[in-house]
């Protein structure tokens, strides 16, 4: 779980290295991926996604929706990445504002160094 998508209760999620999401993924908040992001299953996320590498959406028969914004250093790959197609990236200043205001009192809960 990457935050509560339905109630718009955000969390900050950090992935060191590459992140592959398959199956059903829902969430809300800020998703930070240091490496590449590959999404192959159903995806419904509200917030900001920041990717240090390539971003790949392969929806197949699954709906993939990002409400908010995607920032990537490299490229967005996949012929299914289109507005109105199986994968949708919908910019929403309202979602970004809600996530930002609900994370304003953010405190570090835990830390793991590797």
Secondary structure, 3 states (H helix, E strand, C coil): CECECCCCECEEEEECCCEEECCEEEEEEEEEECCCEEECCEEEEEEEEEECCCEEECCCCCCEEEEEEEEECCCEECCCECCCCCEEEEECHHHHHHHHHHCCCCCCCCCCCC
